[in-house]
Amino acid sequence: MDNDVALFEALAPTRQALLESIGKVVVGQQHVVDLMLTALFANGHCLFVGVPGLAKTLLVNTVAHAVGVQHGRIQFTPDLMPADITGSEILEEDKMTGARKLRFVKGPIFSNLLLADEINRTPPKTQAALLQAMQEREVTAAGHTYPLDKPFLVFATQNPIEQEGTYPLPEAQQDRFMFSIKVGYPSMAEEEEIVRRTTVGVMPEAKQVLDRDRLLALQGVLGRLPANPDVVKYAVKLATMTRPEHKANAAQWIRWGAGPRASQYLAIGARSWAALRGHEVPSIDDVKAIASAVLSHRIVLNFEAEAAGMTPHSVIAQLIEELG
């Protein structure tokens, strides 16, 4: 119990240290970083959506270095095959005996934090190679199942679907991501700072703040925090309001709503968001803070919404306002 208290008290200072370390490399995007850290400590996968050139890849690599975990990277392309992700068997010959045997060579998915760069540049068949790993934290290849080391997290970047040469993510895979985080353009002042940093001298590096064991310990204590019944009730209510059969006014814009996993992630995300700010018990405001990141990729808008210029984020804002 005493150890849990000490670990909990370390969460908020650790978040601050990570923000400072990451801020030495990544200019601005603090809300994006905050959501990423919330998912990281909640042991949830993240999808980062934005046009090319917004430092999504740099952000994920910087976080991996600051957290001190083993990280891998896959550049998704149209010709990428599932074996390029999971690994494959190769035939080896013993030089002494001449005997031949198959040996499994692990792919880049065998890491603690996997950067799936431009995940929607590859067809759904290859995207689906991540599904088992994201849900079960294990990989099946050549008839054998291999467990993945803890923690295992997928931080994927995605270009908007309107970009030429992209494929929509399968709904089942989108649902495996705890958060979908929109990465926007920097402000003018931030862009000036980016230019100063990247065109003169040597790029700064993030300081390592954690290591794998420490991260696992902090994830563990966060998972043992008590649930707030009011937060659970609010999370479930908000998720059900996204379903078209619900009587919510904003549901008129929705063709397909969020499933039960959304309710789970709303509650877990609120707990992580609150704990990283030193609050033992999450509040409804904590649910609201992460609601758009949890729900935006889990709802499909109808034609009327698109014609009216609605977006998933604006619909979710309406639902929150309606729920109160």
Order of alpha helices (4+ residues) and beta strands (2+ residues): alpha-alpha-beta-alpha-beta-alpha-beta-beta-beta-alpha-alpha-beta-beta-beta-alpha-beta-alpha-alpha-alpha-beta-alpha-alpha-beta-alpha-alpha
